[in-house]
């Protein structure tokens, strides 16, 4: 299989991979046309790769485009599972809308920047001053109800059409954020199968085939907070799972080629 990757760090160890810098796409257009699949393009590449070159993309174009913006992500989640999304308002940053937000949401509430990850760009608003600091730096207001939880959330990692792992991220200091990058601690016990199935169904509905979904529980009910396409691998590597193997296995099973599939063997680990 001829594979082109635009992100070498996400595809280390996958055989037959050629790395091309995203900004060199048109300089290497023949290599892209000859490839069987194109891995981890940036958002700005997806349209011409899918519609111009007409090559399979992994992660799916839906994964990349919806994962690019929390705003588009939330709207997509509204369309397939509104009951599992916290109450959210997405409004232009105008004086009228700022007044509407303050009349709608009691303190504390949550605000987010449209594009960010690892817990960055997510803020707990406790007072008017906090809100003003947020509105000073965004064009669009993304405001969400604050849901009390047990100082933990559930990360569910999906590759292809399966869950490769799920784990809790817990905090002990009352921190608002649970991300490992923000100090969250991993726990792999007592994973709720029904919530995993719900998230997998949502991913399949949206054709999301590479993402880490974040779920919190409030008053016993699960809520999908967001999903990250370029999710951290700490929880996966801690269980001895090779994400590259999972990706390669999925590609072998889904990419159509005019020649037989090579035998699937475990990839060599890269130290």
Steps between C-alpha positions, in 0.01 A plus 500: 500500500631845409445735791573870527500666840498869577575439868800270556463493879153345476610227259838382632543130422226465239660326197507652155458858619636801317506830686407818316482837670147643466634818342670289229173335391490649153873459447446127572166471320602188305589315819160589642323374189693172508428433870232260620423708808603834648552522876449788741460795265441841650154648482583736213611203287188288534285653228748480213621156608149357520333686212791576268741209537214274619710287732396329823594707804568380852374624737176550310420843361217519753744432785739771386248768408275454804799463731649824371245718682308447823218701344451268202558199726224605738256567218569152362445346844173693529386332180555140618496499881365828644402327824868430573625856442510757783277802444705723272460837329709596196455868413680786330694714745268801510383715790146364472623140501731561794203636693294197395770263627515668839122486527494131400792342687547528876858508630700288471480401135748371243634682194725371226713623216395343171840346434719355772586169667652335809275711722631829363243760401240368748409727791273490802327837529431594860419869464449789258871581486581144387238528227633836379852360471362219284289726276797727437682227306237305303278574200243234585356427841502130588328468837403180677327416825725390783424142597622391845684167481717274713836651403542259213408444138506203264724498191384254232747447213368389163701382201313384193174346614607380844588627844867427560493605864312705757619639830413746773698819551476609861617804693550522874532875549153607387637616164244594238701327222565124485744481207824310559681810375327690783586246770237229454585149625402189302279220630388199292251341741118489492450628145125523420425286194170676425668840475774358278234357268320835491818683403586241234151537352544879491840463331357269236207737438744783428759277326762589761773235472787643705417695814515514875154580641475669838196414713407635842230378734269738682214375719563154357456604137781495238574807288735518203715807551703478179725273296862549397627359171866533598448356844779420745636144505594479869205282594548277197873446542451436873301189403756381247272572205656611171283767343701464179410130482133587541517758224686265264256216567207732425660621177566143382136412564344807340715631215413334169798400287535296179739254665483263799531631851836436661496275807430700812791472741574709808707806429844520652516732797707812461711578804 
